[in-house]
Amino acid sequence: MPKPIFNVLTVVFLVIGLFVGVGIGSLAFPQTIVNTVYQTETETSTVSLTETVTQVSTVTSMEKLTTTLTAVERVTETATKTVSITKTEVQTVTITSKATVTVYPTGGEPLMTDRGSGSKNTKPFTLNETADLRIEVYLRGSPEYAGFHWYLVPVGAEEYEYIDDGEVDEEVGSFEFYVYQVPPGNYYLNVLSANVKWEVSVYKLTAE
């Protein structure tokens, strides 16, 4: 027989023997049994419980909120403006001048006469005092391509150091030129010409 079953039977026999022994003892030795009754009071209390429940809700809004803020700015500006005024006065002045015109006779004292064609220096002439000169030019030929130019040059000076000059371009005939306040000295005319024959004369002028 297995050991666990043996143990169980032992316990069962012990329990049966215990009940049998108690029963026989009760019959052989009568006893007075005092019953003790214990009163148990049960107190019932009613407790009101108030429960506060805080619910946290998370709301996710997918709505796009557009807020337009209008800012009104008031600016007060004080400006100081400086204006410069330039006043221009225009005065009209009437000047009365007296012009003195010297009238020379047609002639005059002849100083030099020369002629030629092409370019050359004329014969020299002498002024003993400061004087005004009249230079007469006579040109012959065709006016087309005609050219004549004279320069009054002191003797001994370079040709570009002339005192006065005059010219005729594409014309023929008689022409007059005047040179004023020529100082004393020896002079000649440097003539440049093309396509004409020319004759020049120099006169010292004397006022009437």
ABEGO torsion letter per residue (X at the ends): XBAAAAAAAAAAAAAAAAAAAAAAAAAABBBBBBBBBBBBBBBBBBBBBBBBBBBBBBBBBABBBBBBBBBBBBBBBBBBBBBBBBBBBBBBBBBBBBBBBBBBBABEBBABBBBEBEBBBBBBBBBABBBBBBBBBBBBEBABGBBBBBBBBBBGBBAAABABBBBBBGBBEBBBBBBBGBBBEBBBBBBBBBGBBBBBBBBBBBBX
